[in-house]
Each structure stands twice: as structure tokens, then as C-alpha cells.
Amino acid sequence: MARARREGGTARTRPRRLAAWLEQHAWGLMASLRRLGGRPLGSLLTVTVMGFALALPLTFALLLGNLQRLGSALGETQAISVFMQVGGNGSAAKALAKQIHQRDDVAAVEVRTPQQGMNELARMQGFGEALKALDYNPLPWVLVVRPATRLDAVRAKILLDWLRAQPGVDRVQDDGAWRKRLDALLEVGTRAVLMLAALLALAALLVVGNSVRLDIQGRADEIAVLRLVGASPSFVRRPYLYAGLWYGLAGGLVAMMLTLLLEWALAGPVSRLAASYGGRLEFGGLPAWQLVLVPLLAALLGWVGARLVCARQLQRAE
């Protein structure tokens, strides 16, 4: 009987405990908003600094992503020029072109005759008169090989070595060497962005922590009174944790809006640049999921900063 009575009492107290827990969290949430609203200038400065700190790595990530798209678009024009031996006949060049076109790592092959090469030189300023003095055509047959899209460096080297080994080939020129340098620079840029993001995230955490620390120091008497009347440490700490969360969330929203503003500002110039490349370039912003994730991660960052400060500062305030 007594056991049943105890179990019944425990079952009735659980909803009351949950209601009290929710009420305390609601009070802490509203108290944090009131405190932030009570000093709007300080709160605005903290949110702005945190927003700019978080927007910097997003900006570099945006620029880096578009540089990668630029490299991919220009990489489609990558070509390998195969110069046949001077004096060779066209049948050998056409046969080699047919053999090259059958490879899986080749998208297209174009055969250029020596006469086409002479015509291109004649159209260049300063070469017309000099070419008229020649009584023969010194140019070889040229095969312009366009590799398959997104051909990696290893397969590109295999293709180059195979072309150089073919009979009748005098020289092979890889016009895509610039792409290797660009890929190396992009790799360096990616690591730099990750390091910058980590450092600025730490800076944002310190900004929130300092704001919460000043708030706790300014309310030392209030905290002492709450502790005297029996308030638990978690009850006293809760408004400051919510304040850190609000700081982070607002700073993340500011960073997201700054990034969207930058995307809008760059869209016009990039579209004009794309037109000059025949529409092969395309400006792309950060993915939507990434932008939505920024305020959430910033809120978590603010909560962590407030949590680290509260443990020490509340103890000193008591």
C-alpha cells in the first residue's frame, strides 16, 4: 500500500517538475532578451563584430568556390598540341588523329594543315610581309587534342607520354600546364580558409565570452541575492547561456546577410566576364544549406563561449 502510494506520488510530481523546468527556461530566455535590450548599443556592437568575424571566412569560401568554377570552365578549353615532323605527309597525321580519337581520355581531335598555319600567321600583324618572302611552307601538320572533361593529372601525363611516343611526332605541347598551378594555388587557398575560419571562430567565441563576463560583473549583487534566496547555480547561469546563444544566432544572421549582399554585388561583374568567355563561366553562391547552417553553428559557438565564462565568473561573483 505504502509503495503504491509512493509510486502514485512520484508519477504526479513528474509533470510538475517538467512544468517547473520549462517555466525556469522560459524565465531565463525572457530575462536574457530583456538584458540584451537593456543595453542595445553594447549588444549591437557585439553582434556586429561577431557577424563580421564570421562573414570573413564565408567570403573567402565564396571567392574560392568561384575560382574553382573558373578553373573548371577554362579547363574545358585545355588543349594538347601535337606537332608532326616537318615535311611529313597528311595521311600519317590523319591516321594518327583517328587513332587518338579512339582513346577514352580524348574528347576531340582537330587536324590543322600547314596551309592553315600559314593563314593564321598571315592574319597576325607583322607576319604578312615576311611570309611572302618564303618560297615554301616550313610549318608541320598539327593535331589539336582536347582531353576528356575533368581529366586528372595522372591520366593527363599518361596521355602526354603516349603522344610523345608515337611515330612521326616531333613535339608535344601541353597547353594545360597553367591548370596544375591553379589547382595548387586553390589547395593552398582551401587550407588558408580553414585556418582563417578556425581563428575567427575563436575570436567570435572570445567576443561573446567577454560580453557575458562584463554582464556578470555588472550584476554581482543581483547574483548574490539570488543565491541567498536559494536559487541554484543552473538557474542563475541560464540567462547568461541564453544571452550567448542570442549573440551567436544574431551574429550568424549578420554574417549570412553580408555574404548574400556580397553575392549580389558580384553577380553583375561576373555575368559580364562570363559573356566575354562565351557564357562558359557561371557565378555560384554558397549552398543554401551552408548559409542556413551558419547561424545555427554561430549560436552553438555563442553558447559555448558563455558556458566557459559562466563557470568561473559566477564563482567569483559569489
Beta strands, then each sheet from edge to edge (+ up, - down):
strand 1: 80-84
strand 2: 106-112
strand 3: 142-147
strand 4: 169-174
sheet 1: 2+ 3- 1+ 4-
end
